[in-house]
Amino acid sequence: MIYLKSVFAGIVAVVLSFCLLIVGIVIYLWITAPEAGGVMASDPISVIKIGPLLVILGVFVAGFLWEFRRASR
């Protein structure tokens, strides 16, 4: 049961950090909005790299270990 709660806490940590990332991107785009008629390009393939996956894994592990330590006491 401890492992299940810890995995759930890790998944919640990843989802919450993703939500914070989305809010940060929206605020950044709102502040640096291009002039009317401007074009904004994006490359979705550039997101699929090892860096973001390592960050997601790090957040999951941090949430997992935090809950595992709390639950095992």
mmCIF file of the N, C-alpha and C atoms, coordinates in Angstrom:
data_MODEL
# 
_entry.id   MODEL 
# 
loop_
_atom_site.group_PDB 
_atom_site.id 
_atom_site.type_symbol 
_atom_site.label_atom_id 
_atom_site.label_alt_id 
_atom_site.label_comp_id 
_atom_site.label_asym_id 
_atom_site.label_entity_id 
_atom_site.label_seq_id 
_atom_site.pdbx_PDB_ins_code 
_atom_site.Cartn_x 
_atom_site.Cartn_y 
_atom_site.Cartn_z 
_atom_site.occupancy 
_atom_site.B_iso_or_equiv 
_atom_site.pdbx_formal_charge 
_atom_site.auth_seq_id 
_atom_site.auth_comp_id 
_atom_site.auth_asym_id 
_atom_site.auth_atom_id 
_atom_site.pdbx_PDB_model_num 
ATOM 1   N N  . MET A 1 1  ? 0.824  -1.192 0.000   1.00 0.00 ? 1  MET A N  1 
ATOM 2   C CA . MET A 1 1  ? 0.000  0.000  0.000   1.00 0.00 ? 1  MET A CA 1 
ATOM 3   C C  . MET A 1 1  ? 0.866  1.253  0.000   1.00 0.00 ? 1  MET A C  1 
ATOM 4   N N  . ILE A 1 2  ? 2.024  1.176  0.675   1.00 0.00 ? 2  ILE A N  1 
ATOM 5   C CA . ILE A 1 2  ? 2.919  2.326  0.716   1.00 0.00 ? 2  ILE A CA 1 
ATOM 6   C C  . ILE A 1 2  ? 3.411  2.648  -0.686  1.00 0.00 ? 2  ILE A C  1 
ATOM 7   N N  . TYR A 1 3  ? 3.740  1.607  -1.448  1.00 0.00 ? 3  TYR A N  1 
ATOM 8   C CA . TYR A 1 3  ? 4.234  1.831  -2.804  1.00 0.00 ? 3  TYR A CA 1 
ATOM 9   C C  . TYR A 1 3  ? 3.163  2.435  -3.692  1.00 0.00 ? 3  TYR A C  1 
ATOM 10  N N  . LEU A 1 4  ? 1.934  1.987  -3.550  1.00 0.00 ? 4  LEU A N  1 
ATOM 11  C CA . LEU A 1 4  ? 0.841  2.514  -4.363  1.00 0.00 ? 4  LEU A CA 1 
ATOM 12  C C  . LEU A 1 4  ? 0.605  3.990  -4.061  1.00 0.00 ? 4  LEU A C  1 
ATOM 13  N N  . LYS A 1 5  ? 0.603  4.345  -2.778  1.00 0.00 ? 5  LYS A N  1 
ATOM 14  C CA . LYS A 1 5  ? 0.440  5.751  -2.406  1.00 0.00 ? 5  LYS A CA 1 
ATOM 15  C C  . LYS A 1 5  ? 1.606  6.588  -2.910  1.00 0.00 ? 5  LYS A C  1 
ATOM 16  N N  . SER A 1 6  ? 2.804  6.032  -2.871  1.00 0.00 ? 6  SER A N  1 
ATOM 17  C CA . SER A 1 6  ? 3.975  6.762  -3.327  1.00 0.00 ? 6  SER A CA 1 
ATOM 18  C C  . SER A 1 6  ? 3.953  6.974  -4.831  1.00 0.00 ? 6  SER A C  1 
ATOM 19  N N  . VAL A 1 7  ? 3.542  5.965  -5.577  1.00 0.00 ? 7  VAL A N  1 
ATOM 20  C CA . VAL A 1 7  ? 3.415  6.108  -7.033  1.00 0.00 ? 7  VAL A CA 1 
ATOM 21  C C  . VAL A 1 7  ? 2.350  7.147  -7.358  1.00 0.00 ? 7  VAL A C  1 
ATOM 22  N N  . PHE A 1 8  ? 1.245  7.118  -6.642  1.00 0.00 ? 8  PHE A N  1 
ATOM 23  C CA . PHE A 1 8  ? 0.196  8.108  -6.858  1.00 0.00 ? 8  PHE A CA 1 
ATOM 24  C C  . PHE A 1 8  ? 0.702  9.519  -6.556  1.00 0.00 ? 8  PHE A C  1 
ATOM 25  N N  . ALA A 1 9  ? 1.471  9.661  -5.492  1.00 0.00 ? 9  ALA A N  1 
ATOM 26  C CA . ALA A 1 9  ? 2.035  10.972 -5.150  1.00 0.00 ? 9  ALA A CA 1 
ATOM 27  C C  . ALA A 1 9  ? 3.010  11.437 -6.224  1.00 0.00 ? 9  ALA A C  1 
ATOM 28  N N  . GLY A 1 10 ? 3.780  10.533 -6.791  1.00 0.00 ? 10 GLY A N  1 
ATOM 29  C CA . GLY A 1 10 ? 4.690  10.887 -7.879  1.00 0.00 ? 10 GLY A CA 1 
ATOM 30  C C  . GLY A 1 10 ? 3.938  11.346 -9.113  1.00 0.00 ? 10 GLY A C  1 
ATOM 31  N N  . ILE A 1 11 ? 2.854  10.662 -9.441  1.00 0.00 ? 11 ILE A N  1 
ATOM 32  C CA . ILE A 1 11 ? 2.049  11.045 -10.600 1.00 0.00 ? 11 ILE A CA 1 
ATOM 33  C C  . ILE A 1 11 ? 1.382  12.396 -10.366 1.00 0.00 ? 11 ILE A C  1 
ATOM 34  N N  . VAL A 1 12 ? 0.893  12.620 -9.151  1.00 0.00 ? 12 VAL A N  1 
ATOM 35  C CA . VAL A 1 12 ? 0.284  13.917 -8.818  1.00 0.00 ? 12 VAL A CA 1 
ATOM 36  C C  . VAL A 1 12 ? 1.326  15.026 -8.926  1.00 0.00 ? 12 VAL A C  1 
ATOM 37  N N  . ALA A 1 13 ? 2.557  14.763 -8.485  1.00 0.00 ? 13 ALA A N  1 
ATOM 38  C CA . ALA A 1 13 ? 3.618  15.762 -8.588  1.00 0.00 ? 13 ALA A CA 1 
ATOM 39  C C  . ALA A 1 13 ? 3.903  16.114 -10.044 1.00 0.00 ? 13 ALA A C  1 
ATOM 40  N N  . VAL A 1 14 ? 3.909  15.125 -10.923 1.00 0.00 ? 14 VAL A N  1 
ATOM 41  C CA . VAL A 1 14 ? 4.140  15.377 -12.347 1.00 0.00 ? 14 VAL A CA 1 
ATOM 42  C C  . VAL A 1 14 ? 2.991  16.192 -12.933 1.00 0.00 ? 14 VAL A C  1 
ATOM 43  N N  . VAL A 1 15 ? 1.759  15.845 -12.600 1.00 0.00 ? 15 VAL A N  1 
ATOM 44  C CA . VAL A 1 15 ? 0.597  16.563 -13.143 1.00 0.00 ? 15 VAL A CA 1 
ATOM 45  C C  . VAL A 1 15 ? 0.585  18.006 -12.640 1.00 0.00 ? 15 VAL A C  1 
ATOM 46  N N  . LEU A 1 16 ? 0.853  18.215 -11.357 1.00 0.00 ? 16 LEU A N  1 
ATOM 47  C CA . LEU A 1 16 ? 0.874  19.578 -10.820 1.00 0.00 ? 16 LEU A CA 1 
ATOM 48  C C  . LEU A 1 16 ? 1.994  20.408 -11.421 1.00 0.00 ? 16 LEU A C  1 
ATOM 49  N N  . SER A 1 17 ? 3.162  19.808 -11.621 1.00 0.00 ? 17 SER A N  1 
ATOM 50  C CA . SER A 1 17 ? 4.249  20.563 -12.231 1.00 0.00 ? 17 SER A CA 1 
ATOM 51  C C  . SER A 1 17 ? 3.926  20.886 -13.695 1.00 0.00 ? 17 SER A C  1 
ATOM 52  N N  . PHE A 1 18 ? 3.223  19.987 -14.373 1.00 0.00 ? 18 PHE A N  1 
ATOM 53  C CA . PHE A 1 18 ? 2.795  20.261 -15.746 1.00 0.00 ? 18 PHE A CA 1 
ATOM 54  C C  . PHE A 1 18 ? 1.794  21.412 -15.775 1.00 0.00 ? 18 PHE A C  1 
ATOM 55  N N  . CYS A 1 19 ? 0.871  21.435 -14.827 1.00 0.00 ? 19 CYS A N  1 
ATOM 56  C CA . CYS A 1 19 ? -0.097 22.542 -14.757 1.00 0.00 ? 19 CYS A CA 1 
ATOM 57  C C  . CYS A 1 19 ? 0.610  23.864 -14.493 1.00 0.00 ? 19 CYS A C  1 
ATOM 58  N N  . LEU A 1 20 ? 1.592  23.868 -13.594 1.00 0.00 ? 20 LEU A N  1 
ATOM 59  C CA . LEU A 1 20 ? 2.353  25.079 -13.335 1.00 0.00 ? 20 LEU A CA 1 
ATOM 60  C C  . LEU A 1 20 ? 3.136  25.512 -14.571 1.00 0.00 ? 20 LEU A C  1 
ATOM 61  N N  . LEU A 1 21 ? 3.648  24.552 -15.318 1.00 0.00 ? 21 LEU A N  1 
ATOM 62  C CA . LEU A 1 21 ? 4.359  24.863 -16.561 1.00 0.00 ? 21 LEU A CA 1 
ATOM 63  C C  . LEU A 1 21 ? 3.425  25.521 -17.566 1.00 0.00 ? 21 LEU A C  1 
ATOM 64  N N  . ILE A 1 22 ? 2.221  24.989 -17.709 1.00 0.00 ? 22 ILE A N  1 
ATOM 65  C CA . ILE A 1 22 ? 1.247  25.560 -18.647 1.00 0.00 ? 22 ILE A CA 1 
ATOM 66  C C  . ILE A 1 22 ? 0.887  26.985 -18.227 1.00 0.00 ? 22 ILE A C  1 
ATOM 67  N N  . VAL A 1 23 ? 0.665  27.191 -16.934 1.00 0.00 ? 23 VAL A N  1 
ATOM 68  C CA . VAL A 1 23 ? 0.348  28.541 -16.449 1.00 0.00 ? 23 VAL A CA 1 
ATOM 69  C C  . VAL A 1 23 ? 1.520  29.483 -16.728 1.00 0.00 ? 23 VAL A C  1 
ATOM 70  N N  . GLY A 1 24 ? 2.733  29.025 -16.503 1.00 0.00 ? 24 GLY A N  1 
ATOM 71  C CA . GLY A 1 24 ? 3.909  29.839 -16.780 1.00 0.00 ? 24 GLY A CA 1 
ATOM 72  C C  . GLY A 1 24 ? 4.039  30.187 -18.248 1.00 0.00 ? 24 GLY A C  1 
ATOM 73  N N  . ILE A 1 25 ? 3.766  29.233 -19.126 1.00 0.00 ? 25 ILE A N  1 
ATOM 74  C CA . ILE A 1 25 ? 3.836  29.487 -20.566 1.00 0.00 ? 25 ILE A CA 1 
ATOM 75  C C  . ILE A 1 25 ? 2.772  30.490 -20.982 1.00 0.00 ? 25 ILE A C  1 
ATOM 76  N N  . VAL A 1 26 ? 1.566  30.348 -20.451 1.00 0.00 ? 26 VAL A N  1 
ATOM 77  C CA . VAL A 1 26 ? 0.490  31.287 -20.790 1.00 0.00 ? 26 VAL A CA 1 
ATOM 78  C C  . VAL A 1 26 ? 0.845  32.695 -20.332 1.00 0.00 ? 26 VAL A C  1 
ATOM 79  N N  . ILE A 1 27 ? 1.376  32.818 -19.129 1.00 0.00 ? 27 ILE A N  1 
ATOM 80  C CA . ILE A 1 27 ? 1.769  34.143 -18.638 1.00 0.00 ? 27 ILE A CA 1 
ATOM 81  C C  . ILE A 1 27 ? 2.899  34.712 -19.483 1.00 0.00 ? 27 ILE A C  1 
ATOM 82  N N  . TYR A 1 28 ? 3.875  33.885 -19.834 1.00 0.00 ? 28 TYR A N  1 
ATOM 83  C CA . TYR A 1 28 ? 4.984  34.342 -20.662 1.00 0.00 ? 28 TYR A CA 1 
ATOM 84  C C  . TYR A 1 28 ? 4.492  34.799 -22.035 1.00 0.00 ? 28 TYR A C  1 
ATOM 85  N N  . LEU A 1 29 ? 3.611  34.032 -22.636 1.00 0.00 ? 29 LEU A N  1 
ATOM 86  C CA . LEU A 1 29 ? 3.091  34.409 -23.953 1.00 0.00 ? 29 LEU A CA 1 
ATOM 87  C C  . LEU A 1 29 ? 2.207  35.649 -23.864 1.00 0.00 ? 29 LEU A C  1 
ATOM 88  N N  . TRP A 1 30 ? 1.524  35.837 -22.758 1.00 0.00 ? 30 TRP A N  1 
ATOM 89  C CA . TRP A 1 30 ? 0.694  37.021 -22.593 1.00 0.00 ? 30 TRP A CA 1 
ATOM 90  C C  . TRP A 1 30 ? 1.562  38.271 -22.456 1.00 0.00 ? 30 TRP A C  1 
ATOM 91  N N  . ILE A 1 31 ? 2.682  38.141 -21.734 1.00 0.00 ? 31 ILE A N  1 
ATOM 92  C CA . ILE A 1 31 ? 3.576  39.276 -21.549 1.00 0.00 ? 31 ILE A CA 1 
ATOM 93  C C  . ILE A 1 31 ? 4.311  39.612 -22.842 1.00 0.00 ? 31 ILE A C  1 
ATOM 94  N N  . THR A 1 32 ? 4.757  38.600 -23.564 1.00 0.00 ? 32 THR A N  1 
ATOM 95  C CA . THR A 1 32 ? 5.553  38.824 -24.769 1.00 0.00 ? 32 THR A CA 1 
ATOM 96  C C  . THR A 1 32 ? 4.738  38.583 -26.032 1.00 0.00 ? 32 THR A C  1 
ATOM 97  N N  . ALA A 1 33 ? 3.470  38.956 -26.018 1.00 0.00 ? 33 ALA A N  1 
ATOM 98  C CA . ALA A 1 33 ? 2.600  38.728 -27.179 1.00 0.00 ? 33 ALA A CA 1 
ATOM 99  C C  . ALA A 1 33 ? 3.101  39.517 -28.385 1.00 0.00 ? 33 ALA A C  1 
ATOM 100 N N  . PRO A 1 34 ? 3.107  38.887 -29.572 1.00 0.00 ? 34 PRO A N  1 
ATOM 101 C CA . PRO A 1 34 ? 3.531  39.604 -30.778 1.00 0.00 ? 34 PRO A CA 1 
ATOM 102 C C  . PRO A 1 34 ? 2.492  40.656 -31.187 1.00 0.00 ? 34 PRO A C  1 
ATOM 103 N N  . GLU A 1 35 ? 2.920  41.582 -32.000 1.00 0.00 ? 35 GLU A N  1 
ATOM 104 C CA . GLU A 1 35 ? 2.019  42.620 -32.504 1.00 0.00 ? 35 GLU A CA 1 
ATOM 105 C C  . GLU A 1 35 ? 0.885  41.957 -33.291 1.00 0.00 ? 35 GLU A C  1 
ATOM 106 N N  . ALA A 1 36 ? -0.176 42.698 -33.506 1.00 0.00 ? 36 ALA A N  1 
ATOM 107 C CA . ALA A 1 36 ? -1.315 42.161 -34.262 1.00 0.00 ? 36 ALA A CA 1 
ATOM 108 C C  . ALA A 1 36 ? -0.840 41.755 -35.652 1.00 0.00 ? 36 ALA A C  1 
ATOM 109 N N  . GLY A 1 37 ? -1.213 40.586 -36.067 1.00 0.00 ? 37 GLY A N  1 
ATOM 110 C CA . GLY A 1 37 ? -0.823 40.089 -37.385 1.00 0.00 ? 37 GLY A CA 1 
ATOM 111 C C  . GLY A 1 37 ? 0.506  39.361 -37.381 1.00 0.00 ? 37 GLY A C  1 
ATOM 112 N N  . GLY A 1 38 ? 1.162  39.287 -36.240 1.00 0.00 ? 38 GLY A N  1 
ATOM 113 C CA . GLY A 1 38 ? 2.432  38.586 -36.148 1.00 0.00 ? 38 GLY A CA 1 
ATOM 114 C C  . GLY A 1 38 ? 2.227  37.079 -36.183 1.00 0.00 ? 38 GLY A C  1 
ATOM 115 N N  . VAL A 1 39 ? 3.258  36.373 -36.565 1.00 0.00 ? 39 VAL A N  1 
ATOM 116 C CA . VAL A 1 39 ? 3.175  34.915 -36.678 1.00 0.00 ? 39 VAL A CA 1 
ATOM 117 C C  . VAL A 1 39 ? 4.034  34.300 -35.573 1.00 0.00 ? 39 VAL A C  1 
ATOM 118 N N  . MET A 1 40 ? 3.473  33.300 -34.925 1.00 0.00 ? 40 MET A N  1 
ATOM 119 C CA . MET A 1 40 ? 4.216  32.589 -33.893 1.00 0.00 ? 40 MET A CA 1 
ATOM 120 C C  . MET A 1 40 ? 4.348  31.140 -34.343 1.00 0.00 ? 40 MET A C  1 
ATOM 121 N N  . ALA A 1 41 ? 5.574  30.675 -34.457 1.00 0.00 ? 41 ALA A N  1 
ATOM 122 C CA . ALA A 1 41 ? 5.820  29.315 -34.927 1.00 0.00 ? 41 ALA A CA 1 
ATOM 123 C C  . ALA A 1 41 ? 6.191  28.415 -33.755 1.00 0.00 ? 41 ALA A C  1 
ATOM 124 N N  . SER A 1 42 ? 5.915  27.139 -33.895 1.00 0.00 ? 42 SER A N  1 
ATOM 125 C CA . SER A 1 42 ? 6.344  26.176 -32.880 1.00 0.00 ? 42 SER A CA 1 
ATOM 126 C C  . SER A 1 42 ? 6.737  24.880 -33.579 1.00 0.00 ? 42 SER A C  1 
ATOM 127 N N  . ASP A 1 43 ? 7.560  24.126 -32.900 1.00 0.00 ? 43 ASP A N  1 
ATOM 128 C CA . ASP A 1 43 ? 8.047  22.862 -33.440 1.00 0.00 ? 43 ASP A CA 1 
ATOM 129 C C  . ASP A 1 43 ? 7.790  21.778 -32.408 1.00 0.00 ? 43 ASP A C  1 
ATOM 130 N N  . PRO A 1 44 ? 6.675  21.030 -32.543 1.00 0.00 ? 44 PRO A N  1 
ATOM 131 C CA . PRO A 1 44 ? 6.354  20.030 -31.520 1.00 0.00 ? 44 PRO A CA 1 
ATOM 132 C C  . PRO A 1 44 ? 7.361  18.885 -31.440 1.00 0.00 ? 44 PRO A C  1 
ATOM 133 N N  . ILE A 1 45 ? 8.092  18.624 -32.515 1.00 0.00 ? 45 ILE A N  1 
ATOM 134 C CA . ILE A 1 45 ? 9.072  17.540 -32.493 1.00 0.00 ? 45 ILE A CA 1 
ATOM 135 C C  . ILE A 1 45 ? 10.250 17.903 -31.582 1.00 0.00 ? 45 ILE A C  1 
ATOM 136 N N  . SER A 1 46 ? 10.547 19.198 -31.447 1.00 0.00 ? 46 SER A N  1 
ATOM 137 C CA . SER A 1 46 ? 11.680 19.595 -30.612 1.00 0.00 ? 46 SER A CA 1 
ATOM 138 C C  . SER A 1 46 ? 11.428 19.322 -29.138 1.00 0.00 ? 46 SER A C  1 
ATOM 139 N N  . VAL A 1 47 ? 10.182 19.088 -28.761 1.00 0.00 ? 47 VAL A N  1 
ATOM 140 C CA . VAL A 1 47 ? 9.864  18.790 -27.361 1.00 0.00 ? 47 VAL A CA 1 
ATOM 141 C C  . VAL A 1 47 ? 10.293 17.369 -26.994 1.00 0.00 ? 47 VAL A C  1 
ATOM 142 N N  . ILE A 1 48 ? 10.319 16.485 -27.970 1.00 0.00 ? 48 ILE A N  1 
ATOM 143 C CA . ILE A 1 48 ? 10.639 15.083 -27.711 1.00 0.00 ? 48 ILE A CA 1 
ATOM 144 C C  . ILE A 1 48 ? 12.155 14.914 -27.690 1.00 0.00 ? 48 ILE A C  1 
ATOM 145 N N  . LYS A 1 49 ? 12.744 15.285 -26.567 1.00 0.00 ? 49 LYS A N  1 
ATOM 146 C CA . LYS A 1 49 ? 14.175 15.139 -26.353 1.00 0.00 ? 49 LYS A CA 1 
ATOM 147 C C  . LYS A 1 49 ? 14.381 14.557 -24.970 1.00 0.00 ? 49 LYS A C  1 
ATOM 148 N N  . ILE A 1 50 ? 15.614 14.250 -24.641 1.00 0.00 ? 50 ILE A N  1 
ATOM 149 C CA . ILE A 1 50 ? 15.895 13.595 -23.368 1.00 0.00 ? 50 ILE A CA 1 
ATOM 150 C C  . ILE A 1 50 ? 15.780 14.572 -22.195 1.00 0.00 ? 50 ILE A C  1 
ATOM 151 N N  . GLY A 1 51 ? 16.022 15.854 -22.401 1.00 0.00 ? 51 GLY A N  1 
ATOM 152 C CA . GLY A 1 51 ? 15.985 16.833 -21.320 1.00 0.00 ? 51 GLY A CA 1 
ATOM 153 C C  . GLY A 1 51 ? 14.636 16.905 -20.615 1.00 0.00 ? 51 GLY A C  1 
ATOM 154 N N  . PRO A 1 52 ? 13.553 17.182 -21.353 1.00 0.00 ? 52 PRO A N  1 
ATOM 155 C CA . PRO A 1 52 ? 12.243 17.238 -20.692 1.00 0.00 ? 52 PRO A CA 1 
ATOM 156 C C  . PRO A 1 52 ? 11.838 15.919 -20.040 1.00 0.00 ? 52 PRO A C  1 
ATOM 157 N N  . LEU A 1 53 ? 12.214 14.812 -20.641 1.00 0.00 ? 53 LEU A N  1 
ATOM 158 C CA . LEU A 1 53 ? 11.880 13.521 -20.044 1.00 0.00 ? 53 LEU A CA 1 
ATOM 159 C C  . LEU A 1 53 ? 12.623 13.314 -18.730 1.00 0.00 ? 53 LEU A C  1 
ATOM 160 N N  . LEU A 1 54 ? 13.864 13.790 -18.655 1.00 0.00 ? 54 LEU A N  1 
ATOM 161 C CA . LEU A 1 54 ? 14.604 13.686 -17.400 1.00 0.00 ? 54 LEU A CA 1 
ATOM 162 C C  . LEU A 1 54 ? 13.994 14.574 -16.326 1.00 0.00 ? 54 LEU A C  1 
ATOM 163 N N  . VAL A 1 55 ? 13.497 15.736 -16.698 1.00 0.00 ? 55 VAL A N  1 
ATOM 164 C CA . VAL A 1 55 ? 12.837 16.612 -15.730 1.00 0.00 ? 55 VAL A CA 1 
ATOM 165 C C  . VAL A 1 55 ? 11.569 15.947 -15.195 1.00 0.00 ? 55 VAL A C  1 
ATOM 166 N N  . ILE A 1 56 ? 10.773 15.366 -16.092 1.00 0.00 ? 56 ILE A N  1 
ATOM 167 C CA . ILE A 1 56 ? 9.546  14.675 -15.677 1.00 0.00 ? 56 ILE A CA 1 
ATOM 168 C C  . ILE A 1 56 ? 9.893  13.508 -14.753 1.00 0.00 ? 56 ILE A C  1 
ATOM 169 N N  . LEU A 1 57 ? 10.902 12.753 -15.103 1.00 0.00 ? 57 LEU A N  1 
ATOM 170 C CA . LEU A 1 57 ? 11.321 11.633 -14.263 1.00 0.00 ? 57 LEU A CA 1 
ATOM 171 C C  . LEU A 1 57 ? 11.807 12.129 -12.904 1.00 0.00 ? 57 LEU A C  1 
ATOM 172 N N  . GLY A 1 58 ? 12.547 13.222 -12.889 1.00 0.00 ? 58 GLY A N  1 
ATOM 173 C CA . GLY A 1 58 ? 13.032 13.789 -11.627 1.00 0.00 ? 58 GLY A CA 1 
ATOM 174 C C  . GLY A 1 58 ? 11.896 14.233 -10.725 1.00 0.00 ? 58 GLY A C  1 
ATOM 175 N N  . VAL A 1 59 ? 10.880 14.877 -11.308 1.00 0.00 ? 59 VAL A N  1 
ATOM 176 C CA . VAL A 1 59 ? 9.728  15.310 -10.515 1.00 0.00 ? 59 VAL A CA 1 
ATOM 177 C C  . VAL A 1 59 ? 8.979  14.101 -9.965  1.00 0.00 ? 59 VAL A C  1 
ATOM 178 N N  . PHE A 1 60 ? 8.813  13.070 -10.783 1.00 0.00 ? 60 PHE A N  1 
ATOM 179 C CA . PHE A 1 60 ? 8.139  11.857 -10.323 1.00 0.00 ? 60 PHE A CA 1 
ATOM 180 C C  . PHE A 1 60 ? 8.901  11.213 -9.170  1.00 0.00 ? 60 PHE A C  1 
ATOM 181 N N  . VAL A 1 61 ? 10.205 11.083 -9.323  1.00 0.00 ? 61 VAL A N  1 
ATOM 182 C CA . VAL A 1 61 ? 11.013 10.451 -8.280  1.00 0.00 ? 61 VAL A CA 1 
ATOM 183 C C  . VAL A 1 61 ? 10.964 11.272 -6.991  1.00 0.00 ? 61 VAL A C  1 
ATOM 184 N N  . ALA A 1 62 ? 11.010 12.605 -7.114  1.00 0.00 ? 62 ALA A N  1 
ATOM 185 C CA . ALA A 1 62 ? 10.937 13.448 -5.922  1.00 0.00 ? 62 ALA A CA 1 
ATOM 186 C C  . ALA A 1 62 ? 9.601  13.265 -5.196  1.00 0.00 ? 62 ALA A C  1 
ATOM 187 N N  . GLY A 1 63 ? 8.500  13.261 -5.936  1.00 0.00 ? 63 GLY A N  1 
ATOM 188 C CA . GLY A 1 63 ? 7.194  13.037 -5.320  1.00 0.00 ? 63 GLY A CA 1 
ATOM 189 C C  . GLY A 1 63 ? 7.071  11.654 -4.715  1.00 0.00 ? 63 GLY A C  1 
ATOM 190 N N  . PHE A 1 64 ? 7.594  10.655 -5.423  1.00 0.00 ? 64 PHE A N  1 
ATOM 191 C CA . PHE A 1 64 ? 7.553  9.283  -4.929  1.00 0.00 ? 64 PHE A CA 1 
ATOM 192 C C  . PHE A 1 64 ? 8.330  9.152  -3.619  1.00 0.00 ? 64 PHE A C  1 
ATOM 193 N N  . LEU A 1 65 ? 9.566  9.653  -3.615  1.00 0.00 ? 65 LEU A N  1 
ATOM 194 C CA . LEU A 1 65 ? 10.390 9.512  -2.420  1.00 0.00 ? 65 LEU A CA 1 
ATOM 195 C C  . LEU A 1 65 ? 9.835  10.305 -1.245  1.00 0.00 ? 65 LEU A C  1 
ATOM 196 N N  . TRP A 1 66 ? 9.287  11.469 -1.516  1.00 0.00 ? 66 TRP A N  1 
ATOM 197 C CA . TRP A 1 66 ? 8.721  12.277 -0.449  1.00 0.00 ? 66 TRP A CA 1 
ATOM 198 C C  . TRP A 1 66 ? 7.567  11.535 0.238   1.00 0.00 ? 66 TRP A C  1 
ATOM 199 N N  . GLU A 1 67 ? 6.656  10.990 -0.562  1.00 0.00 ? 67 GLU A N  1 
ATOM 200 C CA . GLU A 1 67 ? 5.513  10.274 0.011   1.00 0.00 ? 67 GLU A CA 1 
ATOM 201 C C  . GLU A 1 67 ? 5.963  8.960  0.643   1.00 0.00 ? 67 GLU A C  1 
ATOM 202 N N  . PHE A 1 68 ? 6.943  8.288  0.042   1.00 0.00 ? 68 PHE A N  1 
ATOM 203 C CA . PHE A 1 68 ? 7.431  7.023  0.589   1.00 0.00 ? 68 PHE A CA 1 
ATOM 204 C C  . PHE A 1 68 ? 8.044  7.227  1.973   1.00 0.00 ? 68 PHE A C  1 
ATOM 205 N N  . ARG A 1 69 ? 8.831  8.293  2.129   1.00 0.00 ? 69 ARG A N  1 
ATOM 206 C CA . ARG A 1 69 ? 9.414  8.598  3.436   1.00 0.00 ? 69 ARG A CA 1 
ATOM 207 C C  . ARG A 1 69 ? 8.345  8.913  4.455   1.00 0.00 ? 69 ARG A C  1 
ATOM 208 N N  . ARG A 1 70 ? 7.339  9.702  4.058   1.00 0.00 ? 70 ARG A N  1 
ATOM 209 C CA . ARG A 1 70 ? 6.275  10.060 4.985   1.00 0.00 ? 70 ARG A CA 1 
ATOM 210 C C  . ARG A 1 70 ? 5.440  8.851  5.378   1.00 0.00 ? 70 ARG A C  1 
ATOM 211 N N  . ALA A 1 71 ? 5.165  7.975  4.419   1.00 0.00 ? 71 ALA A N  1 
ATOM 212 C CA . ALA A 1 71 ? 4.300  6.824  4.684   1.00 0.00 ? 71 ALA A CA 1 
ATOM 213 C C  . ALA A 1 71 ? 5.012  5.715  5.456   1.00 0.00 ? 71 ALA A C  1 
ATOM 214 N N  . SER A 1 72 ? 6.326  5.644  5.362   1.00 0.00 ? 72 SER A N  1 
ATOM 215 C CA . SER A 1 72 ? 7.040  4.552  6.017   1.00 0.00 ? 72 SER A CA 1 
ATOM 216 C C  . SER A 1 72 ? 7.354  4.833  7.484   1.00 0.00 ? 72 SER A C  1 
ATOM 217 N N  . ARG A 1 73 ? 7.019  6.007  7.968   1.00 0.00 ? 73 ARG A N  1 
ATOM 218 C CA . ARG A 1 73 ? 7.273  6.317  9.384   1.00 0.00 ? 73 ARG A CA 1 
ATOM 219 C C  . ARG A 1 73 ? 6.230  5.706  10.267  1.00 0.00 ? 73 ARG A C  1 
# 
